[in-house]
Amino acid sequence: MESDKDPVHDLLTAIVSSLNNTLYDLAAENERGGSKVTAKRLEFSRQKIMSAWDVYSQTRSTR
């Protein structure tokens, strides 16, 4: 496994984490506010990003 001191990986981790949290919060807020279509779109986007992140992480760990 690569060193945890990889600055690009650290940057990507921070971006993905922040994006995941933001999309989750926005989806929940829209759900509570009655904007169910927007909430579902935000959640779908969040899930796609996290799925891609999982694939990236698995690929990175096998190197």
N, C-alpha and C positions, 0 to 999 in steps of 0.2 A: 504494500500500500504506500502511496505517496505520503510525503511528509505533511503534517498538519500546518506547516508554515508556508504553504502555497498561497500567496497573496491573491491570486485570481480566484481560487476556490473560496477563500474567505470572503471576497467581495460578492461572489455569486451566492454564497450561503446567506449573507446579510440581505441581499436584494430579494431572494426567494422567500426568506422568512418574513420580511417586511410586507411583501406583496401578498403572501398568504394571509397574514393577520389582517391587512387592510381589506382585502376582498371578503374575508369572513365577516368582519365587522360591518361592511357595507351591505352585504347580503342579509345579515340579521336585521339591520336597521330598516332596510327596504321591506323585508318580510313583515316586521312589526308595523310599518307605515302603510301597509296595504298594497305595495307595489310588487306583487308576487312574480310578475314576468321579469322585472329587473332583478329581483332577488335570485331567481332561478338562473338567469344569465350570468350573474356574478359568481354564483356557486359553481356553475359549469366551468367558467373560466378558471376559477381557483383549483378545481379538481384536475383540469387539463395541465395546469402549471405544475401541480404537485406530482402528477403522474410522470410528466417529463423529467422532473427533478429526481424522482426515484430511479428512472432509467439511467439518467446521467450518473447518479451516485453509485448504482450497481456497476456500471461500466467502469467508472473511475476506481472502484475498489478491486476490480479483477485485474487491473494493470499491474 
